Amino acid sequence: MRTIEIQVFPFNELNEQAQRKALDKCREINTGFNWWNEVYEDFQNLCGYFGLTMDITLIYFSGFYSQGDGSCFTADVDMVQMLSCIENKAWKEYAPEEDLYFCRTDYDKRLVKLIQQDLISLAVQVDSTSAGYGVQVYFDATVNGPRGDSYPNIENALDQLDKVCTCVCQTLNQWLYKHLQEEYENRTSDKAVMDSIISNGYEFLQHGSISSFQ
């Protein structure tokens, strides 16, 4: 039988090269749990201002540095609330620093009154694209009133509204993915990793490998 003594070091006592190796070895120390939950909840709250009702268990993403990465979600849409939010920038109440830019917001304002009077029935849902990550809008509109002279160009106006909704939902999905990436990069930054190493009392071998004697 023989006894082997192994020196272990706290992070602060490692040289610069060993600290770099230790940081890389522990890079995912802050991502070993559902680190995305706060972003999901923030996203759900933001979307609520746009009339989107969602289940955060139906939010998905893949990231962040490969082709095909992205995010998607499922939601029901209150179109009148969405239009009001765009018109009044109501999301600023929740996120005053967020400047959201939508590719198009032009629509026939008369549609809102027709929807509120139940002369147009809408069933609008957001779901993931068939190709994977990304979102698409299923826009089902039924005109309950007479067409003809009372509703000239109604189909074009509804098509325009569909495009507005699609643009808003795609912009929100981009917001989601951006904030997921920012959260991940914050958690895996040198500073965040180092803080967790120190607070958890990790010890290392001289060259930066994690000691098995924790």
C-alpha positions in Angstrom: 0.0 0.0 0.0 1.2 3.5 -0.7 -0.1 7.0 -0.1 -0.1 9.6 -2.8 -0.4 13.3 -1.9 -2.2 15.5 -4.5 -2.1 19.2 -4.2 -5.4 21.0 -4.9 -5.9 24.7 -5.4 -8.8 27.1 -5.1 -9.4 29.0 -8.3 -7.7 32.2 -7.1 -4.4 30.4 -6.5 -4.1 29.0 -10.1 -1.9 30.7 -12.6 -3.5 32.5 -15.6 -3.2 29.5 -18.0 -4.7 27.1 -15.4 -7.5 29.5 -14.6 -8.4 29.6 -18.3 -8.5 25.8 -18.5 -10.6 25.7 -15.3 -13.1 28.2 -16.7 -13.4 26.1 -19.9 -13.9 22.9 -17.9 -16.7 24.6 -15.9 -18.3 26.5 -18.8 -21.7 25.0 -18.3 -21.8 25.2 -14.5 -24.7 27.6 -14.6 -26.7 25.8 -17.3 -27.3 22.4 -15.6 -30.9 23.2 -14.9 -33.9 24.9 -16.6 -32.0 28.2 -16.9 -34.4 29.4 -19.6 -37.5 29.5 -17.3 -37.1 33.2 -16.4 -36.9 34.1 -20.1 -39.9 32.0 -20.9 -41.9 33.7 -18.1 -40.7 37.2 -19.3 -41.8 36.3 -22.8 -45.2 35.0 -21.7 -45.8 38.3 -19.8 -44.7 40.4 -22.8 -46.9 38.5 -25.2 -49.8 38.9 -22.9 -49.9 42.6 -23.9 -50.2 41.6 -27.5 -53.2 39.4 -26.8 -51.3 36.1 -27.0 -52.3 33.3 -24.6 -49.7 30.6 -24.3 -48.5 27.6 -22.3 -44.8 28.0 -21.6 -44.3 24.2 -21.8 -45.0 24.6 -25.5 -42.0 26.9 -26.1 -39.0 25.3 -27.7 -35.6 26.3 -28.9 -32.3 25.1 -30.1 -29.1 27.1 -29.8 -27.2 28.9 -30.4 -24.4 28.8 -33.0 -25.5 26.2 -35.6 -27.5 26.5 -38.8 -31.1 25.7 -38.2 -31.1 26.9 -34.6 -34.1 29.0 -33.5 -37.2 29.1 -31.3 -40.9 28.6 -31.6 -44.1 28.7 -29.6 -47.8 28.0 -29.6 -50.4 30.6 -28.8 -54.0 31.8 -29.3 -54.3 35.4 -30.5 -56.8 38.1 -29.5 -56.5 40.1 -32.6 -58.2 43.2 -31.3 -55.9 43.4 -28.3 -52.9 42.9 -30.6 -53.9 45.8 -32.7 -54.5 48.0 -29.7 -51.1 47.1 -28.3 -49.4 48.0 -31.6 -51.3 51.3 -31.8 -50.6 52.4 -28.2 -47.3 50.6 -27.7 -48.9 49.0 -24.6 -46.0 46.6 -24.2 -43.9 49.6 -22.9 -45.9 49.4 -19.6 -44.2 46.0 -19.0 -40.9 46.6 -20.9 -40.3 50.3 -21.2 -36.8 49.9 -22.6 -37.9 47.5 -25.4 -38.2 49.1 -28.8 -40.0 46.5 -31.0 -40.1 47.2 -34.8 -42.6 45.4 -36.9 -42.2 44.9 -40.6 -45.8 46.1 -41.2 -48.6 47.5 -39.1 -50.9 49.0 -41.8 -54.4 47.6 -41.8 -57.9 48.9 -42.4 -59.0 50.3 -39.0 -62.6 49.6 -39.8 -61.9 45.9 -39.2 -61.6 46.4 -35.5 -65.2 47.6 -35.2 -66.5 44.8 -37.4 -64.7 42.2 -35.2 -66.1 43.8 -32.0 -69.6 43.8 -33.4 -69.2 40.1 -34.3 -69.7 40.9 -38.0 -66.3 39.2 -38.4 -65.4 36.1 -36.5 -61.7 35.3 -36.1 -59.8 32.2 -34.9 -56.1 33.0 -34.9 -53.4 30.7 -33.7 -49.6 30.7 -33.7 -47.7 27.4 -34.1 -44.2 26.2 -35.1 -43.4 26.0 -38.8 -43.5 22.6 -40.4 -39.8 22.9 -41.2 -38.8 23.2 -37.5 -38.0 26.4 -35.6 -39.9 29.5 -36.5 -43.6 30.4 -36.2 -46.5 30.6 -38.6 -50.0 32.0 -38.1 -53.2 30.2 -38.8 -55.7 32.9 -39.6 -59.3 31.9 -40.0 -61.8 34.6 -40.6 -65.6 34.4 -41.2 -67.7 37.3 -42.4 -71.0 37.1 -40.7 -72.6 40.2 -42.2 -73.6 40.8 -45.8 -70.8 41.2 -48.3 -71.5 43.2 -51.4 -71.4 47.0 -51.2 -71.2 47.0 -47.4 -67.9 45.1 -47.4 -65.9 46.1 -50.4 -62.5 44.5 -50.6 -63.0 42.7 -47.3 -60.9 39.7 -48.3 -57.9 41.9 -49.1 -58.4 43.8 -45.8 -58.4 40.4 -43.9 -55.4 39.2 -45.8 -53.6 42.4 -44.7 -54.6 41.8 -41.1 -53.2 38.2 -41.4 -49.8 39.6 -42.6 -49.8 42.1 -39.7 -50.3 39.3 -37.2 -47.7 37.1 -38.8 -45.2 40.0 -38.7 -45.8 40.7 -35.0 -45.5 37.0 -34.0 -42.3 36.6 -36.0 -40.9 39.7 -34.3 -41.8 38.3 -30.9 -40.2 35.0 -31.7 -37.0 36.8 -32.7 -37.2 38.6 -29.3 -37.5 35.3 -27.6 -34.5 33.8 -29.3 -32.4 36.9 -28.8 -33.1 36.9 -25.1 -32.5 33.2 -24.7 -29.1 33.6 -26.3 -28.2 36.7 -24.2 -29.2 34.7 -21.0 -27.1 31.7 -22.1 -24.1 33.9 -22.9 -24.4 35.7 -19.6 -24.5 32.5 -17.7 -21.5 31.1 -19.5 -19.4 34.2 -19.4 -16.0 34.1 -17.7 -17.3 36.3 -14.8 -20.4 34.2 -14.2 -18.5 30.9 -14.3 -15.8 32.3 -12.1 -18.3 33.5 -9.5 -20.0 30.1 -9.4 -16.7 28.3 -9.1 -15.6 30.5 -6.1 -19.0 30.5 -4.4 -19.2 26.7 -4.6 -15.7 26.2 -3.4 -14.4 24.2 -6.4 -10.8 23.0 -6.2 -8.5 22.2 -9.1 -5.2 20.5 -9.8 -2.3 22.6 -10.6 -2.9 22.8 -14.3 -6.6 23.6 -14.0 -8.3 20.2 -14.1 -11.2 19.8 -11.7 -10.2 17.9 -8.6 -12.2 14.8 -8.0 -11.9 15.3 -4.3 -14.7 17.9 -3.9 
